[in-house]
């Protein structure tokens, strides 16, 4: 299937993130109005809350859209998700008969403020990219012991903090934390000196579950995907992570893109996880392709400077799909809820230029990378980091919008009360 042409001309433009094939879900507001659900089309946000109110969009069980989150619609299930896409495609397609009623509800993207697109009920982050795990493991334990013994059998994860998830554009403050270098006898409390990013995709769980689900059931539960930057304080992480995993090093902020790209828009880009050296146990095997071919990049812009693309890779590099991660998450009977967010784990490719964190790109700070006007080992104050993802379709693209954040300097005294 090629480009579905829209009467919104900017949606037909070559390389546009938001053609009619995409229809990603966000939450927006304009000056003086409350945040509500919107869908991106070309250079506009379509006010779908207004369309629902005017009866141009009628979904079973509605209303869903005059709220500042997509959780209600997600909870309604895949038939309602599909009905929304069908109706919006009808309204926005070239030659649509309702064009004159829809057109007043297009808000220029430049005039819209974008908010978190859903209420994040809980957040889990995985460690499921093999190149990343090999790189980090090699730095920490040597190449022979790089992968922990469980790594080829389960997608390793930890429970993160939903409260720390922020939308693209939100500034991130360099954290303080307890650190201890190998040459120091005692730990110190200080601003993180090795603050980093992790290039990830986030899967948004649409349907809840009780008890274990199969990989196929897990895939059906997923509503869509976002870009995700798991900001990480490596020096804090190095001191705190054993034996229970990362804690404060990952709790400062996790930035997601403002648009949830629905699974339906990603269907043409489905691909399988890579060949395995050891077979998975049956309950984690994929019944079909459940990963996606999504080219990804990371840009770094110093304060007042120019952007350098520091990494290019692809979501297809993952060793486990989000469906496998979600299935594994439920094996204990762990209930999953609408609005659960699953981070894929850092997505690194096999080459140096395709590593999804500065830790790997600069090899633990030993080999700083060149950027326009300087070099970097880790994120510096004032740096803006931008994640992008765009699937290349036949005559169209599917994008997520920028997932961006600027690092603010650490507070002089984190305990000072104003
Ligand atoms: Mn991570």
Boltz pocket constraint, residues with backbone or C-beta under 6 A from the ligand:
constraints:
  - pocket:
      binder: B
      contacts: [[A, 125], [A, 126], [A, 198], [A, 200], [A, 230], [A, 343], [A, 345], [A, 346]]
      max_distance: 6.0
